[in-house]
Structures are given as structure tokens and as C-alpha cells.
Amino acid sequence: MYDFKNLKFVGQEALDERVEELRGQLEAKFTLERVTPIPAAKKIKRAVMGVIPVNELKKIILDDNGELRENIFEGNVRLYQGEGNEVNQAISRTLRSDDRDRFPFLNNGLTVVARQFDATFDQYHMKGYQIVNGCQTTNELARWLQSIEADPNCDADALSSQVLVPIKIINTDDRDSARSITVATNSQTTISKQDIQGNTELAMRVEEYFERMPESEADLGKIKLRYKRQSGESQKDTIPGLRTFDTRELSRAFAACVLGESSTAIGQPNKLSGEESIVWTTNHSEALFYFSALILYRVERALARPNATGIKPAKFHIAMMAARYALPELELSNAKDSDRKHANKKLEQVLESEEWVGRINEGINEAIEIVRSYFQDKLETKSLVKDDVRAKKVQDSLLQLWKSEVETSK
């Protein structure tokens, strides 16, 4: 017999926090001088701003092996933009010059959001923190530290104590507040709408779902797909580009495969990037994002075959039709909000089976033949271009052909 007396029901926020705990909370103890308290505000427990010498900052940004801490930028809108980035080159030049003492006047520093933040005199302790602004600065400081510590002719401690970095630490356990701070503090530089979408709770869950998924069978063996929700470089960038989806491409795949909006994916992808975009503002199942990515990946592979020459601009139309062949239950994705939880659960159960996977290639082949038939006259003289396929009427016509030639024959 099970004892249900102590059974507790939790919501999505509590589950997200538990996932964060399992990943491992970042923790650091450091000394902070020249500190100015910032008055607390709604959902902000405590905040300070000041400057921190790099020899203390490294306790926050580096692990015990002197490497940049993992997961320190999970809450940021971007990752490291690379050594070739002009801003990063300027930061590096300053650190490596005799003008490094001017660093706090030339750099905006870091903004850190921490779940726990305590102080005893000038000794500070924080847990569950994220650097939400200052990713480029942090990476360049880490690279500089590693270079001077590896140089036997450098007094690394003396050099790193000379460089002061502006820092703001905000103590809040409210996820919405943390996200608004992230977006606002990054607004001094251009943030794409995709970067903002990639910072949503749903996007973070989708990224986690992709990482959990095992390798799938493909024509040439096992494949692993990845959703890269943050722009920039990452230690995870080991999966070939065709199998890595950024927010823009995943939004287009989802619009075509799940929402049936292939013409929007082709001709008006920016409509999928706004804050009101149905792709990221509706509580869709994470499994459907993976399903969409896998369909589009398989379509890309199929379009490399000789029988698909000249029709690549129609790839989102092909993905839309193939998705409906592989997963007829997609009608559930349009459920009302009140029924969405049940619909998502049923879709996830279907997607956990292997039946739909075997139908993907068959659906893609059928869709390719329909596209070739529809554009037969054009293909006799040239390859398709975007203007040939972007119109809504093309989407509607292809779907009508699909229903008459494929769905009725099942």
C-alpha cells in the first residue's frame, strides 16, 4: 500500500527549480570592497553595486581547475561572441596593455542575479547565481587570467589585483524579475527578438528536452539534434550545423510542422519572432519542438537526393505535409487552453512510441512528389525560387492536393 498522506502537488515553476537544483547550483565566496547598497524593491530582496578586483572575481567566474564555470550564462540572452568580435578585441587589448587600470572606466562590468546572497562585513557568499549581463567581459577576463597564470614571467596575483571590474549583484528568487533584469541590462546593445524568445521558460525547457533525447536512427546511422537557444559560442558546439537549430530556425520548423503555417515560415519568418508569437507564448509540448526539428532535418537530407533537385525553397511545405503524415494527431496541438494539458500529454505519449518515426521518410517522399507535380511546368525550365513558393495560396493548394492524394488513400 502507498501512503499518500504526504503527497504534494507542484507546479511548473517548482519543477523548473528542481531541474536547476539537479544541474548543480553555482556557489561562491569572495571579498567585495567599495560597495554601495541599492534600496530593495518589489521581489528584489537585496542589491549592491561596486567594483571587484579580478583576483576576487575569479572566485565567481572560474572553477577549482581555473576553467570558466559551467552553466554560468544559462540565464543570459547570449553566449560568448568569439575572439573576432570587435568589442571583445577591445576588452582584450585593454587587459593586455599598460592601461588596464582604466578598465572600470571603459567597461560596464557584470550584472549578477543570485537566489541567495549574504554578507559578513566585506565577506560575501552567494548561491544559485547567474551572470545575466557581461558575458563578453567575463570570457575575456577568464582568457586573460588563464594567460597570465600560465606565464612564468608574470606575477598573476599582482596583475589581477590591479584590475577593478564594476559589478552589480541582485538578490531575487523570482524568475520573472530575473528575466526582466536580463533583458533590460542587455538593452544597451542590440538584442534580437530571437535572443529574447530564447530566454523564455519554454525555450529553456525545450533546450533541456533536446539534451535528454537519445540519438535517433537516420539514413546514415545515429544522429543527435540540438536546440541552441542562445547566440554565440558554447562548449556544447560539437554537433554539426545541420543538426543544430537556433531559435529562428526552430520557430520556422514548428510553424510549418505543427501549426501548418509553411508559407509564414518561408515568406514571413519575422512574424514568428514577435513577443506575441504563438510559437513561444503558448504552452506547447516540448516534444513537438523536437518532432519539428527532426522532420526538418530529415527533409534537408532528402532534398540532397537526385529526385529532389530544384525544389529546396519548398522545404517548409514538404515538412508541413510530412509532419501530418507522420503524426495525424497534430490536430490536438490546436486544443483550447483548458484542454491543452491533456492534449500535450497525449501527444507526448504518441511521440514516445516508435510508430511515427517509421512514417517520416514515407511522408517526405510523398510530399516531394506532390511538390514536383504541383510545380511541374516551372521545373521543366528552372529550379524553384523563394517567390515561387512563399504565397499562402501555394500552401493551401499543396494541402488540398495532400488531402486528396494522400490522406484519402490511407
C-alpha distance (Angstrom), angle and dihedral (degrees) to the residues before:
residue distance angle dihedral
M1 . . .
Y2 3.79 . .
D3 3.77 120.8 .
F4 3.81 108.1 -136.0
K5 3.80 96.0 174.7
N6 3.79 93.8 102.4
L7 3.79 95.6 37.9
K8 3.82 111.2 132.2
F9 3.80 127.6 -168.3
V10 3.80 117.4 -141.3
G11 3.78 133.5 -167.6
Q12 3.82 131.6 -131.2
E13 3.81 92.8 -87.8
A14 3.80 91.8 56.9
L15 3.80 90.3 47.7
D16 3.82 90.6 50.6
E17 3.80 89.9 51.4
R18 3.80 90.5 50.2
V19 3.82 90.7 52.2
E20 3.80 88.4 51.3
E21 3.80 90.4 51.9
L22 3.81 92.0 50.5
R23 3.80 90.2 51.9
G24 3.79 88.2 58.0
Q25 3.77 126.4 -101.6
L26 3.78 119.0 -108.1
E27 3.79 113.0 -122.5
A28 3.81 131.9 -176.7
K29 3.81 140.0 172.4
F30 3.79 118.0 -159.5
T31 3.79 146.4 148.1
L32 3.77 119.2 -103.4
E33 3.79 123.1 -171.1
R34 3.81 134.1 -177.2
V35 3.81 91.5 33.0
T36 3.80 127.0 174.3
P37 3.83 117.5 -164.3
I38 3.80 117.0 -133.3
P39 3.82 115.0 -145.3
A40 3.80 112.4 -104.8
A41 3.79 118.9 -107.5
K42 3.78 137.6 -170.0
K43 3.84 108.8 -45.5
I44 3.83 89.8 -4.8
K45 3.80 108.3 108.8
R46 3.77 98.1 -174.4
A47 3.79 140.6 -14.9
V48 3.81 137.9 -175.9
M49 3.76 136.6 179.4
G50 3.76 131.1 -161.5
V51 3.79 142.8 108.3
I52 3.77 128.8 -67.9
P53 3.83 128.0 -163.1
V54 3.79 113.8 -120.2
N55 3.81 92.3 -119.4
E56 3.85 86.5 64.4
L57 3.79 95.5 36.5
K58 3.80 90.0 59.9
K59 3.82 87.9 68.5
I60 3.80 86.4 64.7
I61 3.80 100.8 40.9
L62 3.83 105.1 31.6
D63 3.80 130.7 61.0
D64 3.80 126.5 -137.0
N65 3.82 90.2 -82.2
G66 3.79 93.3 55.1
E67 3.81 92.7 -107.5
L68 3.78 125.7 129.1
R69 3.80 107.5 -89.0
E70 3.78 115.9 -103.0
N71 3.81 118.9 -115.6
I72 3.81 92.4 14.3
F73 3.82 91.0 127.6
E74 3.82 99.9 40.5
G75 3.81 89.2 114.7
N76 3.80 95.5 46.5
V77 3.81 123.9 100.4
R78 3.82 92.4 -133.1
L79 3.76 141.0 28.3
Y80 3.80 127.5 -140.7
Q81 3.80 109.8 -49.5
G82 3.81 94.3 -150.1
E83 3.79 140.3 -106.5
G84 3.80 91.1 -75.1
N85 3.80 93.0 62.8
E86 3.83 110.5 111.3
V87 3.80 94.6 -135.9
N88 3.80 91.5 49.8
Q89 3.80 90.9 49.0
A90 3.81 89.7 53.0
I91 3.82 91.6 50.4
S92 3.79 90.3 49.4
R93 3.82 92.9 48.9
T94 3.80 91.2 52.8
L95 3.81 93.3 50.0
R96 3.80 92.4 48.8
S97 3.81 94.7 46.3
D98 3.78 133.3 78.9
D99 3.82 87.5 -107.4
R100 3.81 93.7 70.6
D101 3.83 89.8 115.7
R102 3.82 86.5 69.3
F103 3.81 90.5 62.0
P104 3.84 97.3 107.6
F105 3.83 89.9 53.9
L106 3.80 93.3 50.5
N107 3.80 101.2 40.7
N108 3.82 132.9 59.1
G109 3.79 90.7 -144.9
L110 3.80 127.8 -153.9
T111 3.77 137.0 -37.2
V112 3.80 113.9 -155.2
V113 3.79 126.4 -169.9
A114 3.82 114.7 -159.7
R115 3.79 132.0 -175.5
Q116 3.81 91.1 -150.9
F117 3.79 125.2 27.9
D118 3.82 125.6 168.6
A119 3.79 135.7 165.6
T120 3.79 138.7 -160.8
F121 3.80 108.1 -170.4
D122 3.83 103.8 -54.7
Q123 3.83 94.3 -19.2
Y124 3.81 113.3 101.3
H125 3.79 132.0 -168.4
M126 3.79 126.0 -170.9
K127 3.80 135.5 174.1
G128 3.77 134.6 -170.2
Y129 3.78 93.9 22.6
Q130 3.78 134.6 160.6
I131 3.80 132.5 -167.5
V132 3.80 99.2 -128.5
N133 3.80 96.1 173.7
G134 3.79 127.4 26.2
C135 3.80 101.5 48.0
Q136 3.82 92.7 141.9
T137 3.82 92.4 46.9
T138 3.81 91.7 47.8
N139 3.79 93.3 50.8
E140 3.81 93.2 48.4
L141 3.81 91.5 47.5
A142 3.81 90.1 50.3
R143 3.80 91.9 49.7
W144 3.81 91.1 48.1
L145 3.80 92.2 48.5
Q146 3.78 91.9 49.8
S147 3.81 91.1 49.9
I148 3.83 96.3 50.2
E149 3.80 93.1 43.2
A150 3.80 89.3 52.9
D151 3.82 91.8 50.5
P152 3.84 110.7 88.7
N153 3.80 89.9 -159.5
C154 3.83 93.4 58.9
D155 3.78 128.2 85.6
A156 3.81 92.6 -141.8
D157 3.82 95.8 -175.9
A158 3.81 93.2 51.5
L159 3.82 93.5 46.2
S160 3.81 95.4 45.8
S161 3.82 92.2 48.2
Q162 3.82 89.5 57.3
V163 3.81 94.5 59.7
L164 3.79 115.3 80.5
V165 3.80 121.5 -163.7
P166 3.82 124.4 -160.4
I167 3.80 109.8 -122.9
K168 3.78 136.8 -177.2
I169 3.81 119.6 -167.0
I170 3.79 119.7 -165.8
N171 3.78 121.9 -169.7
T172 3.82 113.2 -150.1
D173 3.79 135.9 132.5
D174 3.80 93.1 -165.2
R175 3.80 109.0 109.4
D176 3.82 95.4 -157.4
S177 3.80 90.8 52.7
A178 3.80 91.0 49.3
R179 3.79 91.4 51.0
S180 3.82 93.7 48.2
I181 3.82 89.5 50.4
T182 3.81 89.6 50.6
V183 3.80 94.2 52.3
A184 3.80 94.7 41.8
T185 3.81 96.6 47.7
N186 3.79 90.7 49.1
S187 3.78 93.3 51.2
Q188 3.81 93.0 90.6
T189 3.81 84.9 79.8
T190 3.77 127.0 41.1
I191 3.79 113.4 -79.8
S192 3.77 117.0 -167.6
K193 3.79 119.9 -135.2
Q194 3.80 86.9 -116.9
D195 3.82 90.1 58.5
I196 3.81 89.7 53.9
Q197 3.81 92.5 46.6
G198 3.80 89.5 49.5
N199 3.81 89.1 57.5
T200 3.82 94.4 61.1
E201 3.80 123.3 108.7
L202 3.81 90.5 -115.6
A203 3.82 91.9 53.7
M204 3.80 90.8 50.9
R205 3.81 90.6 51.1
V206 3.81 90.9 48.0
E207 3.82 90.8 51.6
E208 3.81 89.5 50.7
Y209 3.82 90.6 48.5
F210 3.82 92.1 53.3
E211 3.81 90.1 50.3
R212 3.81 91.5 51.4
M213 3.79 95.2 49.4
P214 3.82 114.8 100.4
E215 3.77 122.2 -128.4
S216 3.81 113.2 -74.7
E217 3.77 129.3 -140.0
A218 3.81 115.8 -102.0
D219 3.79 135.8 171.9
L220 3.81 90.8 -88.0
G221 3.80 99.2 37.5
K222 3.79 134.0 -86.3
I223 3.81 120.5 1.0
K224 3.80 133.3 -172.9
L225 3.81 122.0 -155.8
R226 3.78 125.4 -155.0
Y227 3.80 134.4 -164.1
K228 3.80 109.6 -147.4
R229 3.80 102.6 -164.1
Q230 3.83 95.5 174.2
S231 3.79 123.8 63.6
G232 3.79 118.9 -128.2
E233 3.79 136.7 45.3
S234 3.78 124.3 -34.0
Q235 3.78 138.8 177.6
K236 3.82 85.7 -120.8
D237 3.82 91.9 64.2
T238 3.80 94.3 110.9
I239 3.80 98.7 105.9
P240 3.84 115.6 92.8
G241 3.79 116.0 -102.2
L242 3.80 96.7 -110.5
R243 3.82 88.6 60.2
T244 3.82 95.0 45.2
F245 3.80 118.3 83.8
D246 3.79 123.9 -163.4
T247 3.80 120.5 -157.4
R248 3.80 94.3 -93.4
E249 3.80 94.9 52.0
L250 3.80 93.8 41.7
S251 3.82 89.7 50.8
R252 3.80 90.0 53.0
A253 3.80 92.0 47.6
F254 3.82 91.2 49.1
A255 3.81 92.9 47.3
A256 3.80 91.3 52.8
C257 3.80 100.8 38.6
V258 3.80 102.2 35.7
L259 3.80 106.3 21.8
G260 3.81 95.9 35.2
E261 3.82 90.8 -128.0
S262 3.80 100.3 131.4
S263 3.82 93.0 145.5
T264 3.82 89.5 56.8
A265 3.81 90.4 48.9
I266 3.81 89.6 53.2
G267 3.79 104.7 35.8
Q268 3.81 107.0 21.1
P269 3.82 108.7 27.4
N270 3.82 90.7 149.2
K271 3.80 88.6 69.1
L272 3.80 86.5 67.5
S273 3.81 91.9 55.3
G274 3.78 102.2 61.1
E275 3.79 122.7 105.1
E276 3.81 88.8 -108.8
S277 3.81 93.7 52.6
I278 3.79 110.2 137.9
V279 3.80 90.0 -140.7
W280 3.81 95.8 71.2
T281 3.80 104.0 16.9
T282 3.81 95.9 59.6
N283 3.78 119.7 73.8
H284 3.80 96.9 -114.7
S285 3.78 121.8 169.5
E286 3.82 113.9 -91.5
A287 3.81 87.6 -134.9
L288 3.80 90.9 66.2
F289 3.80 91.1 59.6
Y290 3.79 90.3 54.1
F291 3.80 90.3 46.0
S292 3.82 90.2 53.0
A293 3.81 92.8 48.7
L294 3.79 92.7 49.3
I295 3.80 92.0 49.4
L296 3.82 92.4 50.3
Y297 3.81 91.8 45.9
R298 3.81 90.5 52.7
V299 3.82 90.4 46.8
E300 3.81 90.9 52.8
R301 3.81 89.6 52.2
A302 3.81 92.6 47.7
L303 3.81 92.0 50.6
A304 3.80 89.2 62.6
R305 3.81 90.0 66.7
P306 3.85 121.6 98.2
N307 3.83 93.8 -114.7
A308 3.81 89.9 60.5
T309 3.80 99.2 52.5
G310 3.80 114.8 142.5
I311 3.81 99.8 11.6
K312 3.81 103.2 88.2
P313 3.85 94.3 113.4
A314 3.83 86.2 65.5
K315 3.82 93.7 57.6
F316 3.81 94.5 115.8
H317 3.82 91.0 51.6
I318 3.81 88.6 51.2
A319 3.80 90.8 47.9
M320 3.82 90.9 49.8
M321 3.82 92.7 54.0
A322 3.81 95.0 40.8
A323 3.82 90.8 51.3
R324 3.79 90.8 55.5
Y325 3.78 90.5 49.7
A326 3.81 93.4 48.8
L327 3.80 96.0 42.5
P328 3.83 115.4 23.6
E329 3.82 87.8 172.8
L330 3.83 89.1 76.4
E331 3.80 87.7 105.4
L332 3.80 85.4 79.2
S333 3.80 90.9 66.9
N334 3.80 88.9 72.2
A335 3.79 92.6 58.8
K336 3.79 120.4 135.8
D337 3.79 116.5 -95.3
S338 3.80 90.3 -105.3
D339 3.81 91.0 56.1
R340 3.82 98.0 36.5
K341 3.80 96.9 95.3
H342 3.81 91.1 55.6
A343 3.82 91.4 43.4
N344 3.81 92.5 50.0
K345 3.79 90.9 50.1
K346 3.79 92.4 51.8
L347 3.81 92.0 46.9
E348 3.80 91.0 50.5
Q349 3.80 90.3 51.7
V350 3.81 90.3 52.8
L351 3.81 91.8 46.4
E352 3.80 91.4 51.0
S353 3.81 89.3 62.3
E354 3.80 123.2 79.5
E355 3.80 96.9 -131.3
W356 3.80 96.9 90.6
V357 3.82 93.2 48.2
G358 3.79 91.8 62.6
R359 3.81 90.7 53.8
I360 3.81 96.3 55.3
N361 3.81 99.2 83.6
E362 3.79 92.3 42.5
G363 3.80 90.1 51.5
I364 3.80 92.2 47.7
N365 3.82 91.5 51.1
E366 3.80 91.0 50.3
A367 3.81 91.2 48.1
I368 3.81 92.4 49.6
E369 3.80 90.8 53.2
I370 3.80 91.4 49.9
V371 3.82 91.7 50.4
R372 3.81 91.7 48.1
S373 3.79 90.2 49.1
Y374 3.81 93.9 47.9
F375 3.82 93.4 48.9
Q376 3.81 95.6 35.7
D377 3.81 95.8 125.2
K378 3.82 94.2 48.7
L379 3.79 93.2 45.9
E380 3.79 91.7 56.7
T381 3.81 89.8 71.0
K382 3.82 107.5 21.3
S383 3.78 148.6 -0.7
L384 3.78 118.6 -89.7
V385 3.80 119.8 -94.6
K386 3.81 129.8 -159.7
D387 3.82 93.6 -96.8
D388 3.81 89.3 59.1
V389 3.79 94.2 58.8
R390 3.81 109.5 26.9
A391 3.83 100.9 84.7
K392 3.80 121.9 103.0
K393 3.79 89.6 -130.1
V394 3.82 89.4 61.8
Q395 3.80 90.1 54.2
D396 3.81 91.6 48.2
S397 3.81 93.1 46.5
L398 3.81 92.9 49.5
L399 3.81 91.2 48.7
Q400 3.80 89.8 50.7
L401 3.79 90.4 51.2
W402 3.78 89.4 46.9
K403 3.79 92.8 53.4
S404 3.79 93.6 47.0
E405 3.82 97.8 43.5
V406 3.80 104.5 31.8
E407 3.77 113.8 18.0
T408 3.80 93.8 47.2
S409 3.82 91.0 50.4
K410 3.83 94.4 55.6
